[in-house]
Amino acid sequence: MWENFGDYLMRLISFVDLKNEFNANLDNNLDHWLKCVKKFSFEEDHNIKKNFISTKYHSEISNDFEEADFDELLNYFKSPNVLPALIVIPDSRYIAKNLIELVEKIIEINSLNCKIQCINSNWNDPINDGLNRLTLNGLLNESEIRKRNSIIFKVNRGEVVTKSPIGYKIGSEGNLVIDESHQDVVRKIFSLYTGIEVDQFNQIRRKLGIRRISDYLNAEGIRTKNGNTWSPSSVDVVLKNRTYTGIYKRSGIIITNNHPVLISEDIFQKAQNIRASRNIFKSPRENRLIFKKGLIKCGICFRNMNFKNIFRIWENISGYSRKKNYRYYYCFSISCSGKNINNIRFEILFEEISKQIRKIVKGYKKSFNKKLVYWEFPKDDKFDEKKKILEKNFLNTLRDVSKGKLSVDNLRNYIERLNNMEKSFSKEQTINLESIYSELQNLDFKNEEKIFYFINNLTNLISIKNNSVRINIKKPIVFDS
């Protein structure tokens, strides 16, 4: 991307968007920013070409600055006579309001063969800076930023800002030192797991899994740092902790040879290889569709009915094993117990509700001929869940980008999907009669999820009494076409 960049490495463009960050003392802030830019250019031997500023205080801009928003900044570099340059900003807040906008703008800057750097921050890289100042939805508050700055200051000095792992304790200077009362436990765990002698700890001459190791430690009366018994997960926490190799990692900062080593790099890597080979990926749990809470009512006692999933295995006359899954809605209240047990098979209930809604919708279709009939639905129940998963994956990938493991271009797909999700959400809020009628015309259990979406949002109440189903649906909005 940076071919022959050495020819124009000295070019520097400053940019700052003050529309959101400042509302007072503009002159003082601009003067301070200009001094920072000049100091940086002098120390790094750069040549200042332009100082761009985007502000709502048009009359107060000095002759040292040219007014330009971000789009105008990009257009400046698109001119055939302008060479790429290093763009400097105070920190990520002066170019973006949230992390998604920040990544979009960095991708655009990279596409012009330019680089961007923060010069008034502990984090020169704008992505690292953004992770410590921005969220997906906006800015972090100042107290949180100060807290993170304090953590970075301590981490850079090798000080521990979290609890020390078993085998270590925090020394008088805030760094990690070996805890003699627990160091042998760590060596024993790695020895038992890898089958390699670790400082004469290999009492069992074969490798053990994490469950067997936890059982062994508990049988020996060995406890965790907090005095609890060992579990497979607590053993695994020890095995995957690189701190034991003398490396301290926190807030994107990695310091090697930071503290005394308990486990050599070779043995630690051997343990990771074993962990990777034994990692069992469980198939995802089948999505279980049920009606929203409080929708299904008992027609006898008028209490909420409960969903129950019963899995049965039996042998037929020929001796072959058979299995079947039964889904029911039950009323467990005392008034419905005994002879008045009120229950219904899920499949029967689902089909009956769908038929009744189809009949009601057909009646609306006939009554309101040539009129626009629709319902306003809230967003899909799973919308938030899907969005959270996508946002989590975006943040994880962004952290990998900040560590240099991936390119910022790897985030393009996430941004596109997040933007499309917001657009599709707005489109799904209104469902017309034709769409519902079309979906319910041919009842298809393969399309259960969408039919459930209609049922959960169309109906106010579903009453069950002795296998009889009654429903009440919301009134539609009707307009003349």
Secondary structure, 3 states (H helix, E strand, C coil): CCCCHHHHCCEEEEEEECCCCCCCCHHHHHHHHHHHHHHHHHHHCCEEEEEEEECCCHHHCCCCCEECCHHHHHHHHHCCCCCCCEEEECCHHHCCCCHHHHHHHHHHHHHCCCEEEECCCCCCCHHHHHHHHECCCCECCHHHHHHHHHHHHHHHCCCCCCCCCCCEEECCCCCEEECCCCHHHHHHHHHHHHCCCECCECCCCCCCCHHHHHHHHHHCCCCCCCCCCCCHHHHHHHHCCHHHHCCEEECCEEECCCCCCCCCHHHHHHHHHHHHHHCCCCCCCCCCCCCCCCCEEECCCCCECEEEEEEEEEECCCCCEEEEEEEEEECCCHHHCHHHCCEEEHHHHHHHHHHHHHHHHHHHHHHCCCEEEEEECCCCCCHHHHHHHHHHHHHHHHHHHHCCCCCHHHHHHHHHHHHHHHHHHHHCCEEEHHHHHHHHHCCCHHHHHHHHHHHHHHEEEEEEECCEEEEEECCCEEEEC
